[in-house]
Amino acid sequence: MKTIVPVASILAALSTPGMVQEVKIGPARYAVAVARADVSATTPASARRALNRIGRAATAACGGAGGSLREVTRAVEATACWREAVDGAVRAVDAPLLSQAWQDHHVSENRS
């Protein structure tokens, strides 16, 4: 079973084959399919891995290709597109451990 996660305000939708499946759902909106098994977190470690998978899909959908340079990836991750995409995916999955991992990511990000 797959969960379709809406990604808002995407200017460029680039993807690496096999990494994400994108479906255009509006003039500037895409949905990224993520297998539910990939985001079903049963431990804090699996929640962090799931958050990383969601983050990589959001990076690809928001303009960073799977093999992008670290600087490009970081620039994409600093955009509202990326934050909204990951936040929307975490809310859609609605798993407590995944939500906690996303919240922890914000805390560690603000310390940097």
OpenMM code with the backbone's topology and positions (N, CA, C; nanometers):
from openmm import Vec3, app, unit

residues = "MET LYS THR ILE VAL PRO VAL ALA SER ILE LEU ALA ALA LEU SER THR PRO GLY MET VAL GLN GLU VAL LYS ILE GLY PRO ALA ARG TYR ALA VAL ALA VAL ALA ARG ALA ASP VAL SER ALA THR THR PRO ALA SER ALA ARG ARG ALA LEU ASN ARG ILE GLY ARG ALA ALA THR ALA ALA CYS GLY GLY ALA GLY GLY SER LEU ARG GLU VAL THR ARG ALA VAL GLU ALA THR ALA CYS TRP ARG GLU ALA VAL ASP GLY ALA VAL ARG ALA VAL ASP ALA PRO LEU LEU SER GLN ALA TRP GLN ASP HIS HIS VAL SER GLU ASN ARG SER".split()
positions = [
    Vec3(0.0846, -0.1179, 0.0000),
    Vec3(0.0000, 0.0000, 0.0000),
    Vec3(0.0886, 0.1235, 0.0000),
    Vec3(0.0478, 0.2252, -0.0753),
    Vec3(0.1248, 0.3476, -0.0823),
    Vec3(0.0427, 0.4624, -0.0279),
    Vec3(0.1122, 0.5601, 0.0258),
    Vec3(0.0511, 0.6829, 0.0721),
    Vec3(0.0927, 0.7918, -0.0246),
    Vec3(-0.0010, 0.8713, -0.0728),
    Vec3(0.0308, 0.9823, -0.1606),
    Vec3(0.0456, 1.1064, -0.0734),
    Vec3(0.1600, 1.1714, -0.0843),
    Vec3(0.1914, 1.2866, -0.0021),
    Vec3(0.1943, 1.4103, -0.0913),
    Vec3(0.1045, 1.5075, -0.0705),
    Vec3(0.1056, 1.6275, -0.1532),
    Vec3(0.2272, 1.7145, -0.1231),
    Vec3(0.2841, 1.7712, -0.2271),
    Vec3(0.3970, 1.8614, -0.2139),
    Vec3(0.3555, 1.9928, -0.2796),
    Vec3(0.3481, 2.0994, -0.2000),
    Vec3(0.2960, 2.2269, -0.2501),
    Vec3(0.4060, 2.3146, -0.3077),
    Vec3(0.3664, 2.4029, -0.3973),
    Vec3(0.4510, 2.5097, -0.4515),
    Vec3(0.5833, 2.4627, -0.5088),
    Vec3(0.5788, 2.3648, -0.5933),
    Vec3(0.7019, 2.3149, -0.6529),
    Vec3(0.7268, 2.3876, -0.7842),
    Vec3(0.8429, 2.4480, -0.7948),
    Vec3(0.8783, 2.5167, -0.9184),
    Vec3(0.9403, 2.4214, -1.0188),
    Vec3(1.0202, 2.3290, -0.9721),
    Vec3(1.0831, 2.2312, -1.0605),
    Vec3(1.0724, 2.0950, -0.9960),
    Vec3(1.0278, 1.9990, -1.0699),
    Vec3(1.0138, 1.8637, -1.0153),
    Vec3(1.1132, 1.7731, -1.0850),
    Vec3(1.2235, 1.7497, -1.0198),
    Vec3(1.3270, 1.6627, -1.0737),
    Vec3(1.3305, 1.5382, -0.9884),
    Vec3(1.3462, 1.4246, -1.0505),
    Vec3(1.3538, 1.3023, -0.9718),
    Vec3(1.4553, 1.2078, -1.0320),
    Vec3(1.5055, 1.1227, -0.9475),
    Vec3(1.5950, 1.0169, -0.9905),
    Vec3(1.5101, 0.8938, -1.0127),
    Vec3(1.5193, 0.8263, -1.1268),
    Vec3(1.4373, 0.7087, -1.1496),
    Vec3(1.4513, 0.6089, -1.0354),
    Vec3(1.3384, 0.5609, -0.9881),
    Vec3(1.3390, 0.4623, -0.8816),
    Vec3(1.3434, 0.5225, -0.7422),
    Vec3(1.3768, 0.6503, -0.7312),
    Vec3(1.3843, 0.7102, -0.5987),
    Vec3(1.2468, 0.7554, -0.5514),
    Vec3(1.1754, 0.8287, -0.6345),
    Vec3(1.0412, 0.8750, -0.6002),
    Vec3(0.9524, 0.8609, -0.7222),
    Vec3(0.8241, 0.8503, -0.6978),
    Vec3(0.7267, 0.8521, -0.8052),
    Vec3(0.6441, 0.9777, -0.7865),
    Vec3(0.6464, 1.0662, -0.8847),
    Vec3(0.5724, 1.1906, -0.8751),
    Vec3(0.4527, 1.1871, -0.9679),
    Vec3(0.3453, 1.2480, -0.9221),
    Vec3(0.2243, 1.2607, -1.0008),
    Vec3(0.1816, 1.4067, -0.9923),
    Vec3(0.1623, 1.4697, -1.1077),
    Vec3(0.1179, 1.6089, -1.1076),
    Vec3(-0.0281, 1.6131, -1.0661),
    Vec3(-0.0599, 1.6937, -0.9640),
    Vec3(-0.1975, 1.7023, -0.9153),
    Vec3(-0.2547, 1.8428, -0.9280),
    Vec3(-0.1792, 1.9339, -0.9871),
    Vec3(-0.2256, 2.0706, -1.0065),
    Vec3(-0.1200, 2.1496, -1.0807),
    Vec3(-0.1461, 2.2782, -1.1086),
    Vec3(-0.0519, 2.3587, -1.1859),
    Vec3(0.0876, 2.3644, -1.1229),
    Vec3(0.0969, 2.3734, -0.9917),
    Vec3(0.2270, 2.3799, -0.9238),
    Vec3(0.2289, 2.2836, -0.8057),
    Vec3(0.1590, 2.1712, -0.8189),
    Vec3(0.1510, 2.0741, -0.7097),
    Vec3(0.1785, 1.9343, -0.7627),
    Vec3(0.2550, 1.8614, -0.6867),
    Vec3(0.2870, 1.7242, -0.7209),
    Vec3(0.2628, 1.6374, -0.5992),
    Vec3(0.2395, 1.5118, -0.6225),
    Vec3(0.2292, 1.4153, -0.5137),
    Vec3(0.3440, 1.3176, -0.5302),
    Vec3(0.4030, 1.2804, -0.4204),
    Vec3(0.5129, 1.1843, -0.4203),
    Vec3(0.4632, 1.0595, -0.3495),
    Vec3(0.4739, 0.9455, -0.4157),
    Vec3(0.4294, 0.8195, -0.3560),
    Vec3(0.5413, 0.7630, -0.2693),
    Vec3(0.5079, 0.7322, -0.1469),
    Vec3(0.6021, 0.6727, -0.0529),
    Vec3(0.5370, 0.5464, 0.0003),
    Vec3(0.6064, 0.4347, -0.0089),
    Vec3(0.5490, 0.3100, 0.0419),
    Vec3(0.5261, 0.3214, 0.1917),
    Vec3(0.4068, 0.2844, 0.2365),
    Vec3(0.3726, 0.2968, 0.3781),
    Vec3(0.4711, 0.2186, 0.4656),
    Vec3(0.5197, 0.1052, 0.4180),
    Vec3(0.6163, 0.0273, 0.4948),
    Vec3(0.7433, 0.1070, 0.5193),
    Vec3(0.7752, 0.1982, 0.4297),
    Vec3(0.8952, 0.2796, 0.4450),
    Vec3(0.8804, 0.3862, 0.5525),
    Vec3(0.7598, 0.4194, 0.5911),
    Vec3(0.7395, 0.5271, 0.6887),
    Vec3(0.6688, 0.4799, 0.8152),
    Vec3(0.6386, 0.3520, 0.8263),
    Vec3(0.5758, 0.2983, 0.9464),
    Vec3(0.6837, 0.2750, 1.0512),
    Vec3(0.6940, 0.3663, 1.1456),
    Vec3(0.8005, 0.3613, 1.2445),
    Vec3(0.7553, 0.2872, 1.3697),
    Vec3(0.8368, 0.1903, 1.4108),
    Vec3(0.8065, 0.1157, 1.5332),
    Vec3(0.9103, 0.1409, 1.6417),
    Vec3(1.0210, 0.2052, 1.6058),
    Vec3(1.1246, 0.2426, 1.7020),
    Vec3(1.1727, 0.3831, 1.6669),
    Vec3(1.2358, 0.4534, 1.7614),
    Vec3(1.2904, 0.5851, 1.7272),
    Vec3(1.3898, 0.5792, 1.6105),
    Vec3(1.4700, 0.4739, 1.6036),
    Vec3(1.5656, 0.4616, 1.4933),
    Vec3(1.4936, 0.4442, 1.3596),
    Vec3(1.3881, 0.3634, 1.3575),
    Vec3(1.3141, 0.3456, 1.2321),
    Vec3(1.2401, 0.4738, 1.1950),
    Vec3(1.1996, 0.5521, 1.2947),
    Vec3(1.1354, 0.6813, 1.2672),
    Vec3(1.2339, 0.7768, 1.2023),
    Vec3(1.3576, 0.7784, 1.2506),
    Vec3(1.4595, 0.8644, 1.1899),
    Vec3(1.4896, 0.8212, 1.0471),
    Vec3(1.4957, 0.6892, 1.0237),
    Vec3(1.5176, 0.6402, 0.8863),
    Vec3(1.4006, 0.6799, 0.7963),
    Vec3(1.2794, 0.6675, 0.8473),
    Vec3(1.1616, 0.7062, 0.7687),
    Vec3(1.1649, 0.8556, 0.7374),
    Vec3(1.2028, 0.9361, 0.8361),
    Vec3(1.2119, 1.0805, 0.8142),
    Vec3(1.3176, 1.1116, 0.7085),
    Vec3(1.4284, 1.0386, 0.7097),
    Vec3(1.5310, 1.0574, 0.6068),
    Vec3(1.4774, 1.0227, 0.4679),
    Vec3(1.3997, 0.9148, 0.4573),
    Vec3(1.3406, 0.8771, 0.3274),
    Vec3(1.2447, 0.9854, 0.2791),
    Vec3(1.1614, 1.0346, 0.3694),
    Vec3(1.0686, 1.1423, 0.3335),
    Vec3(1.1471, 1.2658, 0.2914),
    Vec3(1.2524, 1.2975, 0.3642),
    Vec3(1.3358, 1.4129, 0.3306),
    Vec3(1.3998, 1.4010, 0.1940),
    Vec3(1.4486, 1.2805, 0.1611),
    Vec3(1.5084, 1.2604, 0.0277),
    Vec3(1.4038, 1.2760, -0.0825),
    Vec3(1.2838, 1.2240, -0.0597),
    Vec3(1.1774, 1.2394, -0.1597),
    Vec3(1.1410, 1.3868, -0.1757),
    Vec3(1.1331, 1.4591, -0.0651),
    Vec3(1.1016, 1.6019, -0.0713),
    Vec3(1.2132, 1.6786, -0.1411),
    Vec3(1.3374, 1.6398, -0.1174),
    Vec3(1.4505, 1.7053, -0.1844),
    Vec3(1.4403, 1.6875, -0.3354),
    Vec3(1.4109, 1.5671, -0.3791),
    Vec3(1.3967, 1.5422, -0.5223),
    Vec3(1.2791, 1.6200, -0.5797),
    Vec3(1.1677, 1.6200, -0.5083),
    Vec3(1.0480, 1.6883, -0.5579),
    Vec3(1.0637, 1.8393, -0.5578),
    Vec3(1.1470, 1.8927, -0.4700),
    Vec3(1.1637, 2.0378, -0.4594),
    Vec3(1.2819, 2.0906, -0.5396),
    Vec3(1.3409, 2.0071, -0.6239),
    Vec3(1.4417, 2.0576, -0.7162),
    Vec3(1.5805, 2.0013, -0.7004),
    Vec3(1.6040, 1.9167, -0.6028),
    Vec3(1.7363, 1.8558, -0.5865),
    Vec3(1.7321, 1.7132, -0.6366),
    Vec3(1.8213, 1.6786, -0.7227),
    Vec3(1.8257, 1.5416, -0.7736),
    Vec3(1.8897, 1.4508, -0.6690),
    Vec3(1.8679, 1.3209, -0.6800),
    Vec3(1.9199, 1.2251, -0.5842),
    Vec3(2.0706, 1.2293, -0.5687),
    Vec3(2.1416, 1.2675, -0.6709),
    Vec3(2.2872, 1.2710, -0.6647),
    Vec3(2.3431, 1.4119, -0.6514),
    Vec3(2.2613, 1.5050, -0.6042),
    Vec3(2.3044, 1.6441, -0.5939),
    Vec3(2.4217, 1.6610, -0.4988),
    Vec3(2.4980, 1.7638, -0.5236),
    Vec3(2.6045, 1.8001, -0.4319),
    Vec3(2.5455, 1.8336, -0.2959),
    Vec3(2.6228, 1.8117, -0.1930),
    Vec3(2.5767, 1.8378, -0.0565),
    Vec3(2.5265, 1.9814, -0.0411),
    Vec3(2.5941, 2.0775, -0.1046),
    Vec3(2.5545, 2.2176, -0.0942),
    Vec3(2.4172, 2.2404, -0.1568),
    Vec3(2.3919, 2.1739, -0.2699),
    Vec3(2.2616, 2.1872, -0.3359),
    Vec3(2.1535, 2.1264, -0.2473),
    Vec3(2.1816, 2.0094, -0.1931),
    Vec3(2.0845, 1.9430, -0.1049),
    Vec3(2.0531, 2.0311, 0.0148),
    Vec3(2.1542, 2.0878, 0.0761),
    Vec3(2.1310, 2.1754, 0.1925),
    Vec3(2.0510, 2.2986, 0.1533),
    Vec3(2.0780, 2.3546, 0.0359),
    Vec3(2.0024, 2.4715, -0.0097),
    Vec3(1.8554, 2.4361, -0.0304),
    Vec3(1.8290, 2.3200, -0.0887),
    Vec3(1.6901, 2.2764, -0.1092),
    Vec3(1.6229, 2.2541, 0.0261),
    Vec3(1.6952, 2.1932, 0.1205),
    Vec3(1.6380, 2.1658, 0.2528),
    Vec3(1.6091, 2.2932, 0.3315),
    Vec3(1.6654, 2.4050, 0.2914),
    Vec3(1.6400, 2.5328, 0.3583),
    Vec3(1.5180, 2.6042, 0.3015),
    Vec3(1.4565, 2.5472, 0.1972),
    Vec3(1.3423, 2.6133, 0.1336),
    Vec3(1.2101, 2.5805, 0.2018),
    Vec3(1.1145, 2.6687, 0.1818),
    Vec3(0.9791, 2.6447, 0.2329),
    Vec3(0.9187, 2.5220, 0.1655),
    Vec3(0.9510, 2.5000, 0.0383),
    Vec3(0.8995, 2.3831, -0.0338),
    Vec3(0.9353, 2.2562, 0.0406),
    Vec3(1.0619, 2.2425, 0.0786),
    Vec3(1.1088, 2.1211, 0.1460),
    Vec3(1.0431, 2.1064, 0.2827),
    Vec3(1.0447, 2.2141, 0.3612),
    Vec3(0.9858, 2.2073, 0.4959),
    Vec3(0.8376, 2.1729, 0.4901),
    Vec3(0.7646, 2.2352, 0.3985),
    Vec3(0.6208, 2.2085, 0.3859),
    Vec3(0.5959, 2.0663, 0.3368),
    Vec3(0.6797, 2.0189, 0.2459),
    Vec3(0.6630, 1.8832, 0.1934),
    Vec3(0.6853, 1.7797, 0.3031),
    Vec3(0.7938, 1.7949, 0.3790),
    Vec3(0.8222, 1.6990, 0.4867),
    Vec3(0.7164, 1.7097, 0.5947),
    Vec3(0.6818, 1.8307, 0.6335),
    Vec3(0.5800, 1.8496, 0.7370),
    Vec3(0.4463, 1.7886, 0.6943),
    Vec3(0.4078, 1.8105, 0.5699),
    Vec3(0.2831, 1.7536, 0.5194),
    Vec3(0.2850, 1.6021, 0.5184),
    Vec3(0.3994, 1.5449, 0.4826),
    Vec3(0.4116, 1.3989, 0.4800),
    Vec3(0.4037, 1.3421, 0.6206),
    Vec3(0.4725, 1.4054, 0.7142),
    Vec3(0.4702, 1.3576, 0.8528),
    Vec3(0.3287, 1.3642, 0.9083),
    Vec3(0.2591, 1.4729, 0.8796),
    Vec3(0.1197, 1.4860, 0.9268),
    Vec3(0.0289, 1.3817, 0.8606),
    Vec3(0.0513, 1.3555, 0.7322),
    Vec3(-0.0325, 1.2585, 0.6601),
    Vec3(-0.0130, 1.1179, 0.7138),
    Vec3(0.1106, 1.0829, 0.7468),
    Vec3(0.1375, 0.9492, 0.7997),
    Vec3(0.0798, 0.9356, 0.9399),
    Vec3(0.0888, 1.0425, 1.0187),
    Vec3(0.0301, 1.0478, 1.1525),
    Vec3(0.0793, 0.9336, 1.2415),
    Vec3(0.2106, 0.9199, 1.2504),
    Vec3(0.2726, 0.8200, 1.3377),
    Vec3(0.3466, 0.8948, 1.4488),
    Vec3(0.3167, 0.8649, 1.5748),
    Vec3(0.3769, 0.9405, 1.6856),
    Vec3(0.5302, 0.9436, 1.6841),
    Vec3(0.5945, 0.8313, 1.6570),
    Vec3(0.7412, 0.8301, 1.6571),
    Vec3(0.7987, 0.9117, 1.5414),
    Vec3(0.7318, 0.9096, 1.4271),
    Vec3(0.7757, 0.9896, 1.3131),
    Vec3(0.7583, 1.1381, 1.3440),
    Vec3(0.6459, 1.1732, 1.4041),
    Vec3(0.6231, 1.3133, 1.4435),
    Vec3(0.7286, 1.3592, 1.5420),
    Vec3(0.7658, 1.2735, 1.6360),
    Vec3(0.8694, 1.3076, 1.7331),
    Vec3(1.0039, 1.3254, 1.6650),
    Vec3(1.0358, 1.2401, 1.5690),
    Vec3(1.1621, 1.2532, 1.4952),
    Vec3(1.1669, 1.3860, 1.4204),
    Vec3(1.0546, 1.4270, 1.3618),
    Vec3(1.0472, 1.5544, 1.2884),
    Vec3(1.0641, 1.6703, 1.3861),
    Vec3(1.0014, 1.6609, 1.5020),
    Vec3(1.0151, 1.7650, 1.6034),
    Vec3(1.1605, 1.7719, 1.6519),
    Vec3(1.2228, 1.6578, 1.6760),
    Vec3(1.3630, 1.6531, 1.7172),
    Vec3(1.4538, 1.7132, 1.6106),
    Vec3(1.4199, 1.6918, 1.4842),
    Vec3(1.4977, 1.7492, 1.3738),
    Vec3(1.4961, 1.9018, 1.3831),
    Vec3(1.3801, 1.9592, 1.4125),
    Vec3(1.3683, 2.1056, 1.4273),
    Vec3(1.4535, 2.1555, 1.5427),
    Vec3(1.4527, 2.0837, 1.6545),
    Vec3(1.5308, 2.1244, 1.7715),
    Vec3(1.6795, 2.1226, 1.7376),
    Vec3(1.7256, 2.0139, 1.6757),
    Vec3(1.8684, 2.0056, 1.6423),
    Vec3(1.9062, 2.1074, 1.5351),
    Vec3(1.8139, 2.1373, 1.4434),
    Vec3(1.8385, 2.2346, 1.3386),
    Vec3(1.8551, 2.3747, 1.3988),
    Vec3(1.7751, 2.4070, 1.4990),
    Vec3(1.7811, 2.5383, 1.5623),
    Vec3(1.9053, 2.5553, 1.6485),
    Vec3(1.9661, 2.4460, 1.6943),
    Vec3(2.0900, 2.4530, 1.7723),
    Vec3(2.2095, 2.4806, 1.6843),
    Vec3(2.1999, 2.4467, 1.5556),
    Vec3(2.3151, 2.4621, 1.4647),
    Vec3(2.3410, 2.6057, 1.4314),
] * unit.nanometer
topology = app.Topology()
chain = topology.addChain("A")
for resn in residues:
    res = topology.addResidue(resn, chain)
    for name in ("N", "CA", "C"):
        topology.addAtom(name, app.Element.getBySymbol(name[0]), res)
